[in-house]
C-alpha cells in the first residue's frame, strides 16, 4: 500500500479504551475530505487496529472498532487556519499551502 501523506496537524484520532470486559476500544479518526484515497484510509484503519492489538493483545482484535469520518475542507480549523484538501495535499508535497 502507498504511504499516506504525513501531515500530523490534519488528522485527529481519539481512542476510547474499554472500561468493562464487555466494552470495545473505539478509535475515531477525522480527516479532511478528499485528501486520502480509499486504500490509504484502509491502511490507516489497519495500522491503528494493529497498534491497539500490540497494546491490548490479539484476543481483543475483534473488539477494536475504528471509524474514519471525513470533514469538508474549510469546516474545521487549527491555528486560525481552515485548510482545504488542496492545502493539505500541497503540504504533503512540501509546498506552502495557500492560506
N, C-alpha and C positions, 0 to 999 in steps of 0.2 A: 504494500500500500504506500501511497505517497505521503510524505510528511505534511502535516497541516502547518499553515503559517504560524510562526511563533510571535504572537502579539499578546503578551500576558495581560495587558490592561483591557483587552477587548472581550474577554470571556469571564463569566462569573460562575463558579461552581460551589455549591453548598452540599454538605453531606449531613444527613441525619442518621445517627447511629442507633441501633436497637436498644431500647431500654428494658424490654422484656424478652423472654425467649421466643415469643410468638411474633416479634416485630421483624421488620425488614430494614436494611440500610437503604436509604433513598438519596441518590445523587442527582442534583438538579443543575443543569448547565444552561446558561443563557448566552446566546451568540447573536451577533448582528446578522440579520437575514441576508442571504446571498453571498456570504464570504466563503463558506466551506461547502465542498461537494458532498454528495451522499456518502461516498466512500470515506471521506475524511471524518464525517460525523460518526460513521460506523466504527472507525478506528478510535475516535475519542471514547465512545461507549466501551469498546473492548478494553482499551488501556486502563480506563478508570475502574472498570469492573475487576480486571486482573490485579490492579494495585490494592483494591479493597480485599480481594481474596488473599493476597500476600499478608495482609494485616490480620484478617479475621479467620482465615483458613478455608480450604477448598469445600468443606462440608456446608459452608454458608453461601456459596456462589448463587444458588437458586433464590436466595433471599436478598440479593443485591439488585436494586432497581436503579436504572439510570435513565433520565429523561432529558432530552435536549429541547429547549424552547428557543425559537428564533424571534428576535425583536427587530422590527423595522428600523432601518437606518434613520438616524435623526430622532429616534424615540427614546433614547437614553443618553445620559451624558456622564462625563467624568472630567474633572479639572476644568469645568466650564465649557467643554467642547461636546458637540453632538456629532460623532463620526458617522459616516455613511459606509456602505460596503466598499465603495471605490476608495475611500480614505484608508480603510483597513488593508485592502489589497496593496495600495501604494506603500504603506508602512511595511508590509511583509516583503515587498521588493526592495526595501531600504530607501525608498523615496520619501520626501517630505510631503505629507498629505495636506490638501487644501483645508483651510480651517479658519 
